[in-house]
């Protein structure tokens, strides 16, 4: 098991910003990719953004232009900068890490609530 520790969630007004952090116990280069998923109330978990060990990024259409995923200098931390937040961004956000063997690891989740 690889612990993934998330932080940075909270309550923010529409139009505001939050930055989520995910720290892994191993270097990000131990994984083929890391990313963020979210699960809105009553809905399925969905991909928000991901970044590969090579630096390639992928975003859900709903967050393109508003969210940015990046790696920290320590190489074991991934950030999700969320700007222009909307009420529909309200969800529990989960950090995810995937090994080349396709084994998935998940964080415990952090709540993001955007008020209108």
N, C-alpha and C positions, 0 to 999 in steps of 0.2 A: 504494500500500500504506500502511495506517495502522498503525503499531506499537502493539500493546497489550501492556503489560508487567505481568505478574501477580507477586504475591508473597504470602507468608503461609501457604503449605502446610506440612505437616509431619506428625509422628507424635503422636497424642494418645490417651489412654485413653477408653474408652466413658464417656459422661456429661460429657466435657470440652468445651471451646470452642476455636474458631479463628476468625480473621478474615482473609479473603482481600481483597486489594486489586488493582485493575486501573486502570492509568494509561494514558490515550490521549494521543496527540500533538496531538489537536484537542479543542475543547470538546465536551462531551457533546451539546450542542444541534446539532452537525453531524450527529447520528444520530437516527433516529426512536426507537431503543431501544438499550439495552445490557443485557447479562445474563450469566449464568453457566450453563454446561452442564457435565455430568460424564460420564465414560465409565468405568464399573466394569470390572474385568478380565473379558475375554471377552464383554462386552456392548456394545450400541450406545450412542452418545452420546445423552444425554437432557437436556431443559431442567430446570434447577433453579429459577431465578428470573430475572425480567427487570423492567426499569423503563423507562418511556417518557420522552421529553424533557419530557412534561407531568407526570411524577411518578407515573403509574399503575403499580402493581406486579402481578406475576403469579407464583404459586408452584406448583411441583409438589405434589401432595397429600401426598407422602411427607415433605415438609419443612415444611409449614405449621405454624406455631406454634413452630418450632425455629429456622428460618433467617430472617434479615432482610436484604433488599437495600436499599442507600441510596446516595445521591450525596454526594461530598465538596463542601466549600465552593468548591474550585477549579474545579468544574464539569467537570473532565476525568477525574475519578476515581470509580470505583464500588466499593463495598464489599459483601462478603457476610459477615455475622456468623452464625456457625454455633454453636449451643448444643445441649446434650443430644445430642452426637454418638453415633452408633451404628456398629457394625462395618459395616453395610450402606451407610454413607455413604462407605466407602473407594472412591476413584476418582481419576482425573486430572481436575482441574477446569479448564475453559477459559473464558476471558473472550470475549465475543462483542459485536460492535457492528454495527448494521444501519443503512444509509442509507435515506432515503425511496425511493431507487431500488432498494431491496432488495439492494444489494450487501452481502455479509457479510464481516466481518473477524474473525480469530481470534487469540488469544494463543497462546503456546507451550505452555501447560498447566502446572499445578502439582499435585504429588502430595499427596493427603490420605489418611493411613492412620489408621484408628481400631482400636485393639486392644481385645480383650474382656477 
